Amino acid sequence: MGIKHIIKGIATYLPGMGRFTCRRTGGTDSARYCYSVWLRHLVMIHQAGLDTYPKVVAELGPGDSIGTGLAALLTGARKYYALDVVEYANTQANLNIFEELVSLFSERRPIPGRDEFPEITPQLTSCRFPHEILTDERLAETLVPSRIQEIRNAIINPDNADESTVKIRYFAPWNDSSVIKSESVDMIFSQAVLEHVEDLGGTYEALYRWLKGGGFMSHQIDLSSHGLSKHWNGHWAYSLLTWKLIKGNRPWLINREPYSTHRELIEKTGFDIVSELNADDVSGITRNSLATRFAHFTDDDFKTITAYVLARKKA
Ligand SMILES: C[S@@+](CC[C@H](N)C(=O)[O-])C[C@H]1O[C@@H](n2cnc3c(N)ncnc32)[C@H](O)[C@@H]1O
């Protein structure tokens, strides 16, 4: 029934109960986490044979810092757009993370694994530094001190209109797709975000509009209950009313959609799915505990706990 979660949800309506209303997101407050996430997306793109040197990159839901996007800039991107619903990131946190990222890339550190970040996915077959993608020649160009200073300047002064330098734009909240020019982005990524997005159809359409023809998107989606049940899949047992109470007044929680909803929307929007890497879990609630709304789940819906999807807009 989730009484404890219902009480927390109702408490979000009370003044002064901000600690229940998503004040921090976790994850991107650590440079090593951001480094691990960006390298995981790069490795997945490389394995699929797509361009690992995107120039214009956008991220949905960066959270506590824009560190993962800063990692993208340090490996060669010239423009980075961050889109969130709440303004979690701030200049000082971004600068701190940035300095540590510079060292991690300069030292070609291995990709931090699940021993350090137990929930991080997609799971890679190797956590060694991807020298075949980030060659010494490439990093010699992207980590040149003048460029590092350009990125630092862009963190401090994101509205600098000088088009010749690195650009960072942070939209929080972002409300409509006009914030980014159509057909202007090479790559869009997200980590543990799409399971939170309320308007999934509208969001996939916006991502499609922003990408250039041949551009692609790389998403990691965590389909678990995010601690809102003692079972990883217990969120699918709650009725609509119970869920409404649990969500309370939070600006975002989880949308409870299974991976097949993402898949259908991605294809309906016009993308071609290039690769997928999902993980299953057969523990937790049984099918007969599913709420009516989820009774139609396929066996795959029911067991998929995390999904990684790479999809491309036709050229
Ligand atoms: C669990 S956090 C993940 C943050 C970060 N990507 C990470 O890996 O730690 C989820 C993030 O998604 C954001 N979010 C929720 N709905 C969103 C939406 N419709 N558009 C953009 N971001 C959204 C939240 O504000 C939050 O920053």
PDBQT file of the ligand as one rigid body, heavy atoms in Angstrom, charges set to zero:
ROOT
HETATM    1  C1  LIG A 401      17.260  11.318 -11.368  1.00  0.00    +0.000 C 
HETATM    2  S1  LIG A 401      17.660  12.886 -11.965  1.00  0.00    +0.000 S 
HETATM    3  C2  LIG A 401      19.014  12.485 -13.050  1.00  0.00    +0.000 C 
HETATM    4  C3  LIG A 401      19.987  13.617 -13.140  1.00  0.00    +0.000 C 
HETATM    5  C4  LIG A 401      21.254  13.294 -13.941  1.00  0.00    +0.000 C 
HETATM    6  N1  LIG A 401      20.959  13.067 -15.315  1.00  0.00    +0.000 N 
HETATM    7  C5  LIG A 401      22.019  12.142 -13.358  1.00  0.00    +0.000 C 
HETATM    8  O1  LIG A 401      22.409  11.241 -14.102  1.00  0.00    +0.000 OA
HETATM    9  O2  LIG A 401      22.263  12.166 -12.134  1.00  0.00    +0.000 OA
HETATM   10  C6  LIG A 401      16.363  13.278 -13.066  1.00  0.00    +0.000 C 
HETATM   11  C7  LIG A 401      16.486  14.623 -13.716  1.00  0.00    +0.000 C 
HETATM   12  O3  LIG A 401      15.472  14.718 -14.729  1.00  0.00    +0.000 OA
HETATM   13  C8  LIG A 401      14.934  16.012 -14.682  1.00  0.00    +0.000 C 
HETATM   14  N2  LIG A 401      13.648  16.032 -15.378  1.00  0.00    +0.000 N 
HETATM   15  C9  LIG A 401      12.451  15.557 -14.979  1.00  0.00    +0.000 A 
HETATM   16  N3  LIG A 401      11.520  15.805 -15.924  1.00  0.00    +0.000 NA
HETATM   17  C10 LIG A 401      12.158  16.435 -16.949  1.00  0.00    +0.000 A 
HETATM   18  C11 LIG A 401      11.752  16.971 -18.199  1.00  0.00    +0.000 A 
HETATM   19  N4  LIG A 401      10.477  16.883 -18.604  1.00  0.00    +0.000 N 
HETATM   20  N5  LIG A 401      12.674  17.588 -18.982  1.00  0.00    +0.000 NA
HETATM   21  C12 LIG A 401      13.956  17.693 -18.573  1.00  0.00    +0.000 A 
HETATM   22  N6  LIG A 401      14.402  17.199 -17.399  1.00  0.00    +0.000 NA
HETATM   23  C13 LIG A 401      13.521  16.584 -16.600  1.00  0.00    +0.000 A 
HETATM   24  C14 LIG A 401      14.895  16.321 -13.208  1.00  0.00    +0.000 C 
HETATM   25  O4  LIG A 401      14.703  17.688 -12.922  1.00  0.00    +0.000 OA
HETATM   26  C15 LIG A 401      16.270  15.805 -12.793  1.00  0.00    +0.000 C 
HETATM   27  O5  LIG A 401      17.257  16.768 -13.024  1.00  0.00    +0.000 OA
ENDROOT
TORSDOF 0
